[in-house]
Amino acid sequence: MLHAVTLALDVAAIAAALVASWLWYRAGQRQTRRISRLEVLDAADLNRVVTAINRSAILNKRAALASAFSAACFALRFAATLLIDLVELG
């Protein structure tokens, strides 16, 4: 029973780590266009800049959450392994 739990935690941790890396890749994929100091900005330009920043922030937040989930799965897996070892000793 506990071996199935550790296997499930391993799979969940690996999947979450892969999702986090994909999200961080997507967050860094789009380059924000640099603006010249001589360029006149209008509302549409500012809207595009703010939208790009917001999209990147959302992807970074999701990637951080997936990384936290992955770390929690690894911690629970190590705790389950420790529990298995203690049960087998006792």
C-alpha positions in Angstrom: 0.0 0.0 0.0 2.7 2.5 1.0 4.8 1.5 -2.0 1.9 2.5 -4.3 1.7 5.9 -2.4 5.4 6.5 -2.9 5.1 5.6 -6.6 2.1 8.0 -7.0 4.0 10.8 -5.2 7.1 10.2 -7.5 4.9 10.5 -10.6 3.1 13.6 -9.3 6.4 15.3 -8.4 8.0 14.6 -11.8 4.9 15.8 -13.6 4.7 19.0 -11.6 8.4 19.7 -12.2 7.9 19.2 -15.9 4.9 21.5 -15.9 6.8 24.2 -14.0 9.7 24.0 -16.4 7.4 24.3 -19.4 5.6 27.3 -17.8 8.8 29.1 -17.1 10.0 28.5 -20.7 6.7 30.0 -21.9 7.1 33.0 -19.6 10.5 33.8 -21.0 9.6 33.0 -24.6 8.2 36.3 -25.6 10.5 39.3 -25.7 9.1 42.7 -24.8 10.0 45.2 -27.5 12.4 47.9 -26.3 11.2 51.5 -26.6 13.4 54.3 -27.9 13.5 57.5 -25.8 12.5 59.4 -28.9 9.4 57.3 -29.6 6.0 58.7 -28.7 3.9 56.2 -26.8 0.1 56.0 -27.2 -2.4 54.1 -25.1 -2.2 51.1 -27.3 1.6 50.8 -26.9 1.3 51.0 -23.1 -1.5 48.5 -23.1 0.7 46.0 -25.1 3.5 46.5 -22.6 1.3 46.0 -19.5 -0.4 43.0 -21.1 3.0 41.4 -21.8 4.1 42.0 -18.2 0.9 40.6 -16.8 1.0 37.5 -19.0 4.6 36.8 -17.9 3.7 37.4 -14.2 0.8 34.9 -14.5 2.9 32.2 -16.1 5.7 32.8 -13.5 3.1 32.5 -10.7 1.7 29.2 -12.1 5.3 27.9 -12.5 6.1 28.7 -8.9 2.9 27.0 -7.8 3.8 23.9 -9.8 7.3 23.9 -8.3 5.9 24.2 -4.8 3.6 21.3 -5.5 6.5 19.2 -6.8 8.6 20.0 -3.7 5.6 19.0 -1.5 5.3 15.7 -3.3 9.0 14.9 -2.9 8.7 15.8 0.8 5.7 13.6 1.3 7.5 10.8 -0.6 10.5 11.0 1.6 8.2 11.0 4.7 6.4 7.9 3.3 9.7 6.2 2.7 10.8 7.0 6.3 7.5 5.6 7.5 8.0 2.4 5.5 11.5 2.0 7.0 10.1 2.5 10.5 7.3 0.0 10.0 9.7 -2.6 8.7 12.1 -2.1 11.6 9.3 -2.3 14.2 
